[in-house]
Amino acid sequence: MTTALAAAPATPHPAFAPPVDLNGHGHYLHWGFVQISAANIVMIVLIGVAFLAALFVPFPKPKPRGRDGR
């Protein structure tokens, strides 16, 4: 007896498939005793870019008010 769940395809629809193979081994970078995954390095760089953008991108300036204060 088969069910609808057993008949479902094993691979996801291409639109929802991950861009990399998540079943393989991770990629690691080594510097002496430091070992870090490539995914973590990418996330650290992206967080750093977002932090620097928050520091240097100017806030919007308030609109000038008229004589009546509105």
C-alpha positions in Angstrom: 0.0 0.0 0.0 1.4 3.4 -1.0 0.4 6.7 0.3 0.5 10.2 -1.3 3.5 11.0 0.9 5.5 8.1 -0.4 4.7 9.0 -4.0 6.0 12.6 -3.6 9.1 13.4 -5.6 12.4 13.2 -3.6 13.8 16.5 -5.0 12.1 19.8 -4.4 10.8 22.0 -7.1 13.7 23.9 -8.8 12.3 27.2 -7.6 12.7 26.1 -4.0 16.0 24.2 -4.3 18.9 25.5 -2.4 21.7 27.1 -4.5 24.3 24.8 -3.0 24.4 21.1 -2.1 23.4 21.0 1.6 24.1 17.3 1.9 27.9 17.6 1.3 30.7 18.4 3.6 31.2 22.0 4.7 34.1 24.1 3.5 36.4 25.3 6.2 39.2 27.8 6.3 42.3 27.2 8.5 44.7 29.8 10.0 47.0 28.0 12.4 44.8 26.9 15.3 41.7 28.9 14.0 39.2 26.9 11.9 36.0 28.6 10.7 33.4 27.6 8.1 33.1 29.6 4.8 29.5 30.2 5.6 30.3 31.8 8.9 32.9 34.0 7.2 30.3 35.2 4.7 27.9 36.0 7.5 30.5 37.9 9.5 31.4 40.0 6.4 27.7 40.7 5.6 27.1 41.8 9.2 30.2 44.0 9.1 29.0 45.7 5.9 25.5 46.3 7.4 27.2 47.8 10.5 29.4 50.1 8.5 26.4 51.1 6.3 24.5 52.0 9.5 27.4 54.2 10.6 28.0 56.1 7.4 24.7 56.3 5.6 23.1 59.6 6.6 19.7 59.8 8.2 17.1 61.7 6.3 17.0 65.3 7.3 13.8 66.8 8.7 11.8 69.0 6.3 12.2 72.7 6.9 9.3 74.3 8.7 7.4 77.3 7.6 6.9 80.6 9.6 3.8 79.2 11.3 5.8 76.3 12.8 4.1 73.5 10.8 
